[in-house]
Amino acid sequence: MARLTLSRDLVRDRRELASPTKKEKGVRKEFLGRGWRFPFGMDNAKGGVAYSEYEQNIRECITIILGTKPGERQMMPDFGCRIHELMFSPNTPATATLIKYYVEEALTRWEQRIEVSGVNAWPDPGGVIRVEVSYTIRSTQEQQSLALQLSGG
């Protein structure tokens, strides 16, 4: 059975490239969240589960949302993104438009820490559909983006 695969290329936060101001240096980010790293792994130095936190945790949660097919989680059957319904659809601009809609719908519903600024999706001649998600972290107003490639296989 074919499976939809997500490959992730992180696009650097625009603020990361500039030096922080005095106000930014004092920002506490604990409220952005902390959780098990995705993909799951062990922290060999500490002998326990590896964690991600802050902006990295948000990026990983976005990947989890988009990589989960609705109905896959037993206790949360609505959780996930409907892009998996398009597994065997043609690699066309119409399919890319549906993917754009499904990604925005899922992130708006399941990731409350962000406001989706925009989603772009376009077919690539290599057989994948490229997706770029731009978002703003609500509590810090940091703008970030995440680039994904969707392919069957």
C-alpha positions as CSV (number, residue, x, y, z in Angstrom):
1,M,0.0,0.0,0.0
2,A,1.4,3.4,-0.9
3,R,1.7,6.0,1.8
4,L,1.9,9.7,1.6
5,T,5.3,10.9,2.8
6,L,6.2,14.4,4.0
7,S,9.7,15.7,3.7
8,R,10.4,18.9,5.6
9,D,12.8,21.7,4.8
10,L,12.8,24.4,7.4
11,V,12.9,28.0,6.3
12,R,14.7,30.2,8.7
13,D,12.7,32.6,10.7
14,R,13.3,36.2,9.4
15,R,14.0,37.4,12.9
16,E,16.6,34.7,13.4
17,L,18.8,36.4,10.8
18,A,18.8,39.8,12.5
19,S,20.3,40.5,15.9
20,P,17.8,40.6,18.7
21,T,16.7,43.9,20.3
22,K,16.7,44.5,24.0
23,K,13.0,43.8,24.1
24,E,13.4,40.4,22.3
25,K,16.2,39.3,24.6
26,G,13.8,39.5,27.6
27,V,11.0,37.5,26.0
28,R,10.2,34.3,27.9
29,K,9.2,31.5,25.6
30,E,8.2,28.7,28.1
31,F,4.5,29.2,27.2
32,L,5.2,28.2,23.6
33,G,5.3,24.6,24.7
34,R,7.6,21.6,25.2
35,G,7.0,18.1,24.2
36,W,8.5,14.9,22.9
37,R,10.6,15.5,19.8
38,F,9.2,14.4,16.5
39,P,10.3,12.0,15.2
40,F,10.5,10.4,18.5
41,G,14.0,9.8,19.9
42,M,16.2,9.4,22.9
43,D,18.5,11.9,24.5
44,N,21.6,9.8,25.1
45,A,23.3,12.5,27.2
46,K,20.4,12.6,29.7
47,G,19.3,9.0,29.3
48,G,15.7,9.8,28.6
49,V,13.2,10.9,26.0
50,A,14.4,13.8,23.7
51,Y,12.3,16.9,23.9
52,S,11.6,19.9,21.6
53,E,10.5,23.3,22.8
54,Y,9.4,26.7,21.7
55,E,9.3,27.4,18.0
56,Q,10.8,24.0,17.2
57,N,7.9,22.3,19.0
58,I,5.4,24.3,17.0
59,R,7.1,23.3,13.7
60,E,7.1,19.6,14.8
61,C,3.4,19.8,15.8
62,I,2.6,21.3,12.3
63,T,4.3,18.3,10.8
64,I,2.4,15.9,13.0
65,I,-0.9,17.5,12.1
66,L,-0.2,17.4,8.4
67,G,1.2,13.8,8.5
68,T,-1.8,12.4,10.4
69,K,-4.8,11.0,8.4
70,P,-8.2,11.8,10.0
71,G,-9.4,8.6,11.7
72,E,-5.8,7.4,12.5
73,R,-6.0,8.4,16.1
74,Q,-8.5,6.3,18.0
75,M,-9.4,8.8,20.7
76,M,-9.3,11.8,18.4
77,P,-10.8,10.6,15.1
78,D,-11.1,14.1,13.6
79,F,-7.5,15.0,14.2
80,G,-5.3,15.4,11.2
81,C,-5.3,16.7,7.7
82,R,-7.3,15.6,4.7
83,I,-4.4,15.7,2.2
84,H,-4.2,11.9,2.5
85,E,-7.4,11.7,0.5
86,L,-5.5,13.1,-2.5
87,M,-2.9,10.3,-2.5
88,F,-3.7,9.0,-6.0
89,S,-4.9,12.3,-7.5
90,P,-3.1,13.8,-10.6
91,N,-0.2,16.1,-10.0
92,T,-2.1,19.2,-11.2
93,P,-2.8,22.8,-10.1
94,A,-6.3,21.7,-9.1
95,T,-4.9,19.1,-6.7
96,A,-2.4,21.7,-5.3
97,T,-5.4,24.0,-4.7
98,L,-7.2,21.3,-2.7
99,I,-4.0,20.6,-0.7
100,K,-3.7,24.3,0.1
101,Y,-7.3,24.4,1.4
102,Y,-6.9,21.2,3.5
103,V,-3.6,22.4,5.0
104,E,-5.0,25.7,6.0
105,E,-8.2,24.1,7.4
106,A,-6.2,21.6,9.5
107,L,-3.7,24.1,10.9
108,T,-6.5,26.6,11.8
109,R,-8.4,23.9,13.6
110,W,-5.6,22.0,15.4
111,E,-2.7,24.5,16.1
112,Q,-4.0,27.3,18.1
113,R,-0.6,28.8,18.9
114,I,-0.3,30.1,15.3
115,E,-2.2,32.2,12.8
116,V,-1.8,30.9,9.3
117,S,-0.7,33.9,7.1
118,G,-0.7,31.9,3.9
119,V,-0.3,28.5,2.2
120,N,1.1,28.1,-1.2
121,A,1.0,24.8,-3.0
122,W,2.2,24.0,-6.5
123,P,2.9,20.8,-8.6
124,D,6.6,20.0,-9.3
125,P,7.6,18.2,-12.5
126,G,9.4,15.6,-10.4
127,G,6.0,14.2,-9.3
128,V,5.8,15.9,-5.9
129,I,3.7,18.8,-4.7
130,R,5.5,21.5,-2.9
131,V,3.8,23.3,-0.1
132,E,4.9,26.4,1.8
133,V,3.1,27.4,5.0
134,S,3.7,30.9,6.4
135,Y,2.5,31.6,9.9
136,T,2.7,34.0,12.8
137,I,3.2,32.7,16.4
138,R,0.4,34.5,18.2
139,S,2.1,35.1,21.5
140,T,5.4,36.5,20.1
141,Q,4.2,37.8,16.7
142,E,7.2,36.0,15.1
143,Q,6.7,35.2,11.5
144,Q,7.9,31.8,10.3
145,S,7.5,29.4,7.4
146,L,7.8,25.8,6.8
147,A,8.4,24.1,3.4
148,L,7.1,20.6,2.7
149,Q,7.2,18.2,-0.2
150,L,4.2,15.8,-0.6
151,S,4.7,12.6,-2.5
152,G,3.2,9.2,-2.7
153,G,5.3,6.2,-1.9
